[in-house]
């Protein structure tokens, strides 16, 4: 009886932990995507004047 309770509790905790971890993963992925796009746009913006100067 006690063991069953413990098992249930532990599974619940792992579930919570996993959901939290997944949320963190998702947010970090979004952040990375945002950073990548931001960097890309910055690179593009930086590269345009350079190209003009070279011409």
JONORZI-V67779 format. One line per field, one symbol per residue. burial: # if it has 24 or more other C-alpha atoms within 12 Angstrom, else .. A space follows every 50 residues. Layout:
# JONORZI-V67779
burial->???
This chain:
# JONORZI-V67779
burial->.................................................. .....
